Amino acid sequence: MHGVVSLLDDENRARVERLWRLLESECKLSGIKTTPIPHFTWHLAQDYRSGPLRVVSQQKAAKANAFTVRICGLALFSGTDPVVYLPLIRTTRLSEFHKSGRKSSH
């Protein structure tokens, strides 16, 4: 599996890791850290067959400035390997960043 993700700053990474430990110890959730680095995902694919996508993603990342996102609640992607996640609140800044990625990939 391949993906385009944003990593969290150190403070928020530590907060998520504390939450993971709590979910493991108090809720007996195993495999909570299947993806060991706290992040949020922009896109996932089984395979990115196109080299240009990697180049465009790297260019986009190099130009990006950090910005704040907010979360609301707790949610679950169900399936064979369920994933617990924190849904992001869509803001104007988040939408603008997301849209700018589509423009640069055409």
N, CA and C of each residue as an Amber inpcrd file, in Angstrom:
protein
   318
   0.8560000  -1.1780000   0.0000000   0.0000000   0.0000000   0.0000000
   0.8950000   1.2330000   0.0000000   0.5330000   2.2040000  -0.8150000
   1.2570000   3.4610000  -0.9080000   0.3070000   4.5890000  -0.5580000
   0.8610000   5.6950000  -0.0890000  -0.0110000   6.7980000   0.2570000
   0.6940000   8.1280000   0.2740000  -0.1190000   9.1610000   0.2600000
   0.3450000  10.5290000   0.4260000  -0.2020000  10.9740000   1.7810000
   0.6980000  11.3280000   2.6970000   0.2950000  11.6400000   4.0670000
   0.9710000  12.9240000   4.5450000   0.4360000  13.4900000   5.6140000
   1.0750000  14.5830000   6.3300000   1.4210000  14.0730000   7.7210000
   2.6510000  14.3340000   8.1390000   3.0910000  13.9440000   9.4730000
   2.7210000  15.0330000  10.4650000   2.5580000  14.6550000  11.7160000
   2.2080000  15.6010000  12.7690000   3.4660000  16.2050000  13.3740000
   3.3110000  17.3780000  13.9700000   4.4370000  17.9660000  14.6910000
   4.7100000  17.1170000  15.9370000   5.8330000  17.3680000  16.5910000
   6.2640000  16.5310000  17.7250000   5.2500000  16.4910000  18.8620000
   4.6850000  17.6430000  19.2010000   3.7160000  17.6890000  20.3090000
   2.4870000  16.8410000  20.0120000   1.9250000  16.9810000  18.8320000
   0.7180000  16.2310000  18.4980000   1.0090000  14.7640000  18.2070000
   2.1920000  14.4610000  17.6850000   2.5970000  13.0710000  17.5130000
   2.6150000  12.3770000  18.8750000   3.1780000  13.0460000  19.8880000
   3.2380000  12.4830000  21.2360000   1.8310000  12.2950000  21.8140000
   0.9270000  13.2300000  21.5390000  -0.4530000  13.1080000  22.0290000
  -1.1370000  11.8830000  21.4210000  -0.9610000  11.6770000  20.1240000
  -1.5650000  10.5130000  19.4630000  -0.9510000   9.2290000  20.0060000
   0.3490000   9.2130000  20.1930000   0.9910000   8.0080000  20.7260000
   0.4950000   7.6830000  22.1280000   0.2230000   8.7050000  22.9570000
  -0.3700000   8.4630000  24.2920000  -1.7610000   7.8710000  24.1470000
  -2.5390000   8.3880000  23.2090000  -3.8850000   7.8570000  22.9590000
  -3.8030000   6.4020000  22.5110000  -2.8620000   6.0810000  21.6410000
  -2.6780000   4.6920000  21.2000000  -2.3760000   3.7760000  22.3810000
  -1.4750000   4.2270000  23.2650000  -1.1360000   3.3960000  24.4380000
  -2.3670000   3.1820000  25.3160000  -3.1690000   4.2250000  25.4790000
  -4.3960000   4.1240000  26.2770000  -5.3750000   3.1400000  25.6460000
  -5.5590000   3.2200000  24.3360000  -6.4540000   2.2960000  23.6410000
  -5.9630000   0.8550000  23.7550000  -4.6600000   0.6670000  23.7120000
  -4.1090000  -0.6870000  23.8700000  -4.3310000  -1.2180000  25.2780000
  -4.0260000  -0.3900000  26.2840000  -4.1060000  -0.8840000  27.6610000
  -5.5330000  -0.9470000  28.2010000  -6.3330000   0.0700000  27.9430000
  -7.6700000   0.1410000  28.5160000  -8.7390000  -0.5570000  27.6830000
  -8.5740000  -0.5490000  26.3740000  -9.5950000  -1.1350000  25.4940000
  -9.1350000  -2.4580000  24.8780000  -7.9220000  -2.8560000  25.2050000
  -7.3610000  -4.1310000  24.7210000  -7.3270000  -4.2240000  23.1960000
  -7.1150000  -3.0790000  22.5480000  -7.0080000  -3.0730000  21.0920000
  -5.5860000  -3.4800000  20.7110000  -5.4830000  -4.5570000  19.9710000
  -4.1650000  -4.9750000  19.5110000  -3.9560000  -4.4810000  18.0860000
  -2.7310000  -4.2780000  17.7220000  -2.4340000  -3.8240000  16.3710000
  -2.7850000  -2.3770000  16.1250000  -2.9390000  -1.6060000  17.2050000
  -3.3340000  -0.2030000  17.0560000  -2.2890000   0.5830000  16.2730000
  -1.0310000   0.1280000  16.3190000   0.0450000   0.8400000  15.6370000
   0.4950000   0.1130000  14.3810000  -0.4440000  -0.4100000  13.6180000
  -0.0980000  -1.0670000  12.3570000   0.6860000  -0.0900000  11.4810000
   0.2560000   1.1490000  11.4780000   1.0190000   2.2300000  10.8670000
   1.6630000   2.9720000  12.0300000   2.9540000   2.7980000  12.2490000
   3.5780000   3.2550000  13.4910000   3.8150000   4.7540000  13.6170000
   3.5480000   5.5170000  12.5840000   3.8120000   6.9550000  12.6320000
   2.4830000   7.7140000  12.5350000   2.1410000   8.4970000  13.5650000
   0.9110000   9.2880000  13.5040000   0.9360000  10.2420000  12.3020000
  -0.1710000  10.2750000  11.5870000  -0.2440000  11.0750000  10.3600000
  -1.7060000  11.2450000   9.9720000  -1.9510000  12.0740000   8.9690000
  -3.2500000  11.9980000   8.3080000  -3.0130000  11.7780000   6.8280000
  -3.9490000  11.0730000   6.2390000  -3.7910000  10.5650000   4.8830000
  -4.5540000  11.4300000   3.8890000  -3.8760000  11.7900000   2.8100000
  -4.5110000  12.5030000   1.7130000  -5.0250000  11.5210000   0.6720000
  -4.2580000  10.4570000   0.4410000  -4.6350000   9.5110000  -0.6140000
  -3.9160000   8.1950000  -0.3810000  -4.5880000   7.0910000  -0.6790000
  -3.9980000   5.7510000  -0.6100000  -4.2460000   5.0200000  -1.9180000
  -3.3090000   4.1520000  -2.2750000  -3.4760000   3.3100000  -3.4630000
  -2.6510000   2.0420000  -3.2770000  -3.0920000   0.9780000  -3.9050000
  -2.3040000  -0.2600000  -3.8770000  -0.9330000  -0.0140000  -4.4730000
  -0.9040000   0.7610000  -5.5540000   0.3610000   1.0250000  -6.2240000
   0.2250000   2.3130000  -7.0170000   1.2410000   3.1330000  -6.9650000
   1.3060000   4.2990000  -7.8350000   2.2130000   3.9160000  -8.9880000
   1.6210000   3.6390000 -10.1160000   2.3920000   3.1690000 -11.2730000
   3.1050000   4.3060000 -11.9830000   2.7350000   5.5060000 -11.6530000
   3.2500000   6.6550000 -12.3780000   4.3490000   7.3660000 -11.5980000
   5.5370000   7.4370000 -12.1850000   6.6270000   8.1950000 -11.5900000
   6.3110000   9.6720000 -11.4480000   5.5810000  10.2600000 -12.4310000
   5.2600000  11.6860000 -12.3110000   4.4760000  12.0320000 -11.0400000
   3.6460000  11.1220000 -10.5450000   2.8990000  11.3910000  -9.3130000
   3.8580000  11.6290000  -8.1560000   4.9080000  10.8440000  -8.0820000
   5.9050000  11.0170000  -7.0190000   6.5650000  12.3940000  -7.1370000
   6.9070000  12.7820000  -8.3460000   7.5580000  14.0740000  -8.5670000
   6.6380000  15.2180000  -8.1730000   5.3730000  15.1550000  -8.6180000
   4.4080000  16.2060000  -8.2950000   4.1820000  16.2690000  -6.7840000
   4.0780000  15.1210000  -6.1330000   3.8720000  15.0840000  -4.6780000
   5.0550000  15.7030000  -3.9530000   6.2610000  15.3940000  -4.3930000
   7.4520000  15.9600000  -3.7540000   7.5240000  17.4730000  -3.9620000
   7.1640000  17.9390000  -5.1460000   7.1600000  19.3780000  -5.4120000
   6.1290000  20.0800000  -4.5380000   4.9610000  19.4890000  -4.4260000
   3.8860000  20.0500000  -3.6040000   4.3170000  20.1190000  -2.1380000
   4.9280000  19.0530000  -1.6570000   5.3780000  19.0090000  -0.2630000
   6.4580000  20.0580000   0.0040000   7.3570000  20.2610000  -0.9520000
   8.4390000  21.2310000  -0.7840000   7.9060000  22.6620000  -0.6670000
   6.7750000  22.9410000  -1.3000000   6.2020000  24.2880000  -1.2900000
   5.2290000  24.5030000  -0.1310000   4.8000000  23.4350000   0.5050000
   3.7510000  23.5270000   1.5260000   4.2740000  24.1160000   2.8320000
   3.4250000  24.8870000   3.4670000   3.6940000  25.3940000   4.8020000
   2.8310000  24.6200000   5.7850000   3.3110000  24.4970000   6.9990000
   2.5320000  23.8130000   8.0370000   1.2420000  24.5900000   8.2860000
   0.1780000  23.8690000   8.5790000  -1.0630000  24.5080000   8.9850000
  -1.7720000  23.6060000   9.9790000  -2.6870000  24.1910000  10.7180000
  -3.3960000  23.4890000  11.7840000  -4.6460000  22.8210000  11.2310000
  -4.8800000  21.5940000  11.6690000  -6.1370000  20.9090000  11.3870000
  -6.7890000  20.5980000  12.7270000  -8.0940000  20.4370000  12.6970000
  -8.8330000  20.0940000  13.9020000  -9.5400000  18.7780000  13.6620000
  -9.8010000  18.0800000  14.7480000 -10.4920000  16.7940000  14.6640000
 -11.8210000  16.8740000  15.3880000 -12.6760000  15.8920000  15.0980000
 -13.9790000  15.8240000  15.7520000 -14.3620000  14.3610000  15.8940000
 -14.3280000  13.8600000  17.1070000 -14.8040000  12.5150000  17.3590000
 -13.7880000  11.4200000  17.1000000 -14.3220000  10.2370000  16.9980000
 -13.5560000   9.0170000  16.7780000 -14.3620000   8.2060000  15.7770000
 -13.7000000   7.6120000  14.7970000 -14.4290000   6.8760000  13.7630000
 -13.6920000   5.5850000  13.4350000 -14.3100000   4.7750000  12.5940000
 -13.7700000   3.4650000  12.2700000 -13.9490000   3.1670000  10.7920000
 -12.8360000   2.7820000  10.1380000 -12.9190000   2.1710000   8.8180000
 -13.0760000   0.6880000   9.0900000 -14.2020000   0.0950000   8.7200000
 -14.4170000  -1.3200000   8.9940000 -13.8090000  -2.1620000   7.8760000
 -13.7930000  -3.4420000   8.0720000 -13.2510000  -4.3500000   7.0750000
 -12.3950000  -5.4070000   7.7440000 -11.6130000  -6.1040000   6.9510000
 -10.7830000  -7.1740000   7.5150000  -9.7490000  -6.6380000   8.4890000
  -9.2190000  -5.4730000   8.2070000  -8.2620000  -4.8200000   9.0990000
  -8.8200000  -3.4570000   9.4990000  -9.7310000  -3.4250000  10.4890000
 -10.3650000  -2.1600000  10.8610000  -9.3330000  -1.1300000  11.3180000
  -9.6410000   0.1240000  11.0590000  -8.7640000   1.2230000  11.4420000
  -9.5790000   2.2410000  12.2260000  -9.1190000   2.5580000  13.4380000
  -9.7130000   3.6260000  14.2370000  -8.9980000   4.9080000  13.8360000
  -9.7740000   5.9640000  13.5900000  -9.1390000   7.2170000  13.2030000
  -9.8880000   8.4120000  13.7710000  -9.2430000   9.5580000  13.7190000
  -9.8150000  10.8050000  14.1870000 -10.2050000  11.6290000  12.9630000
 -11.4950000  11.8380000  12.7180000 -11.9200000  12.5800000  11.5250000
 -11.4840000  14.0500000  11.5850000 -10.9740000  14.5370000  10.4710000
 -10.5930000  15.9390000  10.3680000 -11.8190000  16.7950000  10.0770000
 -11.8400000  17.9820000  10.6370000 -12.8800000  18.9530000  10.3310000
 -12.4300000  19.7050000   9.0840000 -13.2770000  19.7010000   8.0740000
 -12.9260000  20.4010000   6.8300000 -13.0240000  21.9040000   7.0640000
 -11.9040000  22.5750000   6.8460000 -11.8490000  24.0280000   6.9460000
 -11.5310000  24.5860000   5.5640000 -11.6480000  25.8830000   5.4230000
 -11.3080000  26.5170000   4.1550000  -9.8530000  26.2360000   3.8060000
  -8.9440000  26.3490000   4.7790000  -7.5160000  26.1340000   4.5360000
  -7.2590000  24.6940000   4.0870000  -7.8810000  23.7350000   4.7300000
  -7.7160000  22.3320000   4.3640000  -8.2540000  22.0840000   2.9520000
  -9.4120000  22.6330000   2.6490000  -9.9950000  22.4780000   1.3110000
  -9.1160000  23.1120000   0.2380000  -8.5780000  24.3060000   0.5260000
  -7.7040000  24.9760000  -0.4430000  -6.4580000  24.1490000  -0.7310000
  -5.8730000  23.6000000   0.3200000  -4.6780000  22.7830000   0.1330000
  -5.0080000  21.5390000  -0.7020000  -6.1210000  20.9170000  -0.3920000
  -6.5330000  19.7240000  -1.1140000  -6.7940000  20.0400000  -2.5870000
  -7.5120000  21.1210000  -2.8500000  -7.8070000  21.5140000  -4.2330000
  -6.5470000  21.8750000  -5.0130000  -5.5930000  22.4980000  -4.3560000
  -4.3740000  22.9060000  -5.0620000  -3.5880000  21.6960000  -5.5460000
  -3.7040000  20.5740000  -4.8670000  -3.0480000  19.3450000  -5.3130000
  -3.6430000  18.8280000  -6.5990000  -4.9520000  18.9800000  -6.7500000
  -5.6090000  18.5260000  -7.9820000  -5.2010000  19.4000000  -9.1510000
  -5.0810000  20.6890000  -8.9390000  -4.7070000  21.6000000 -10.0110000
  -3.3040000  21.2990000 -10.5190000  -2.3790000  21.0060000  -9.5970000
  -0.9920000  20.8090000 -10.0010000  -0.7780000  19.4540000 -10.6660000
  -1.7150000  18.5240000 -10.5200000  -1.5040000  17.1900000 -11.0890000
  -2.0400000  17.0670000 -12.4960000  -2.6700000  18.0960000 -13.0450000
  -3.2100000  18.0180000 -14.4050000  -2.2650000  18.6490000 -15.3860000
